[in-house]
Amino acid sequence: MEMNDDLRDMALNRYGYGCWEAPYWFLGVEEGVDSKRESVDRRERIATWRELGSLELDDCREFHDRLYDRLKTGNPLHGEGAKLQRTWSNLIRALMVFEGRSKDSEDDGCRLKYQKEKWGCRTSETCVIEFSGLAARSSKEEGPHTLNRAERIEFIRDKICAHHPQFVAVYGTSDREPWRKISEGAHPEIGARIIDKNGRTFAEFKLLGHTVLALAHHPLYTAPENWKKLGTTLRRLVDEAPQA
């Protein structure tokens, strides 16, 4: 892809959705992109971001309303006929269990309602951010989505230390270097690890100041049961953590 100032600016300065003051943070590798119209999708994402003020964090619903209006299609995440986004579905499941809403976590309708009305909204409780400021088909492919990775990791860590969210759930990265940087200085173990049915570690936890950090596998490739356990474990560890 040809590099330009808009692309470089977005790669450095756009982080995702919600607000930094939110108590619950979810940190992924990068947003996905429609492979069938990749160049158009990326161009319109940049244009939408500029239109909304080139902010660090956008309102999730507002951003996608504008984006899909530009793409001349209905918003499939928030509009009429919306469906659960595959990655967000299990993240929201974990959050509902964390909030004591285990029954709702099993209900697609409840999770979809949360996605449409609260997930990554500027006035809600969630901050939904990415290590990359640009969307990509895959984190394994080379491209501009890897720009400014070190600067972005440092920025996110500084934001965690400044705002003290109750938890930050990092997911989907096979490269442990971002996790190592984000959790630098954290207590190495806080007595929790989630093991999946195959005997493999699904999630591990650290405590950075007053914030519980979790590193988990990607929601697309793991069972819903693991995410319910993540919600339960986060609830316990947050309750045990020192208060800010």
N, C-alpha and C positions, 0 to 999 in steps of 0.2 A: 504494500500500500504506500502511495506517495505521502510523505510527511509534510505537514503544514503547521502553521502556528496554532490553529484551532485544535488540531489533533494533539499537539504537544501540550497545550494548555489543559485540555481535558484529562490527558494522561497523568498530569501532575496534580490537578486541583479538584477533580470531582471524585467523591468518595462513596456516594450512594444515596440512601433515603432516611428520613426521620430527623432527629435532632440529637446533638451531642449530650444534652442533659437527660436523655432517656435512661432508665435504669437497666434495660435489657438490650444487649448488643449481640448481633449475629454477624460474623466476619467470614466472608467467603473469598474465593480466588479471583473470580471476575464474573460479570454478567454474561449470559449466553446471547448469541446473535442468530438470527434467522439465516440459515445457510443457503436458502433458496433465493434470498435477496440481500445477501450480505453487505455489498457496497452501499446499497440504498439505505438499509437499516442503520449502518454506522453513520452515514452522512446525516440522516434525519435525527439520530440521537444527539449528534453534536449541535445541530441546528436548534433542537428542542432545549438543550442545556443552555445555549446562548440566549434563547428567547426568554427563559426563566431567570436569567440574571447571572449565569455562570457561577452557581453556588457550590459550596462544598457538599451540602446535602440538599436534596430536593424532597418535596412531598411525593410519595410514591404514586398515589392516585393521580395527582395533578400532572406529574411528568408523563405518565402513560396515556392519560387522556389527550394531552397535547401531541405526544409522539404518534399515537395511532390515528389521530385526526390528520396529521401530516401524511401518514401512510395511506390515508383514505380507507381505513378499516375500523371496525368497532374495537374497543378496548377489551381484549380477551381475558384480562386479569381483574378488571373492576366493573366492566359494563354489563349490559343485559346479555345473558348467556355466558357469563364468565365461568371459567373452570379453575380449580386449584392448580397453581403452578407447581410442577413436580418437585422442585427443590424446596420451595417454601412450605409445602404440605407437611413434611416431617418436622421442620423447624417450628412451625406453629403448633404441631402436636406436642412437642417438648415443652413449649411455653405454656400451653393450656394445662398440662400436668403440673408444671411448676406452680401455676396459680391455683392449683387445687380443683381443676376442671377436668378430671380424668374422663368422665362420661362424654363431655363435649369433644375431647381429643379424638374420640372414635367416630364422631359424626362429621362426615364430609361437609354437610351444610353449615355447621358451626365454624369449622375451620375456614370455609369459603367466605362466610360473613366477616370473620376477623380479617382475612386477607383484603377484602374489598373496603372495609371501613377503618381499619386501624393499622395494618401492617405497614411499617415505614412511613406513616403519616407524620407530618411535622408536629402535630399536637398530641401524638400518641406516646406509648411507653417503649417503643422499639426503635433502635438504631440499626439499620440494615446496610452494611458497608462491605467493600471489596478491597483486596490487596491491589487490584488493577483498576484504573479509572476508565478503561475501555473494554467494551464487550468483545468476546471471542468465541469461536466455535468450540475450542478446546484449549485448556491450559497447557497442553503438551505441544501445541503448534507454535512455531516462531512467529513473531509479529510485534506490532507496536504496543500490545497489551502488557508487555513486559517492561515498558519504559518506567523509569523513576521508581522502581520497586523498593530500593533501599530507603529513599527519601520518604516514601509513603509509609513504610513500616515504622520508621522513626516518628513520623507525624501522628500515626494512629496510637502508638504507645504513649506519646506525650498527652494525647487527648484522654486516654484511659486514666493516666495519673492525675490529670487535672479535674476530671469529672467523676471519678470513682463510681462507675456503674456497678450494679449488684453483681452482674456476671457478663462475661464476654465469651460466647461460644464460637470458637474458630473451627471451621469445617472444610473438608474436601482437599486439603493440600497434602500431596505426597512428599513435598520438599519440606523438611523440618526446620530449615533455616529461618523462615518467617516466624514460626512458633518460638524458636530459640530467642529471637530478637524481641518479640512481643513480651515474652515471659522472663526476660533478663532481670535478675534480682528478686524473682519471686521465690517463695518457699517451694522447694523442689517436689515435695510430696505433702498432701494434706489428707492422706488416708483413704483415697478413693480411686478406683479404677473400674471401668465397666468391661466385662469380658463377654463376648458374644457366644452363641451356642456352639460355635466351632472352636472355642477356647482361645480366640484371638482378642487382643485388646481393641475394643471399640472406641473408648474414650479414656483420657487421662486428665488430671486436674492439678492446678497450682493456685496459689494465693498470692496476688500482687497487691500489697497494701490491704485495702478493704474489698478488693474485687476478686471474685472467683473466676479463674480462667479455665476453659475446657477446650481440649483438642479432640475432635471427633472425625470419623470417616464421613464421606459425602452422603447426603441424604438419599441420593438416587440408588445407591448400591448397598443399602443396609435396611434391615427389617424395622418396621414400625415399633416393635417391642423395644429395640435398643433406644429409640428416641423417647419412649415413655420412661425408661430407666434413666435417661439423661435428665429429663425434667425432675424426676424424683430426687436424684442425686444432687442436682443443682439446688433444689429447695433446701435440702438438709445442710449443704455446705454454706449456702448464703445465710441461713439461720445461725450457723455456728461461727461465721466470720466476724471479726471485730467491726464495730460500727464506725462509720466515718464521722 
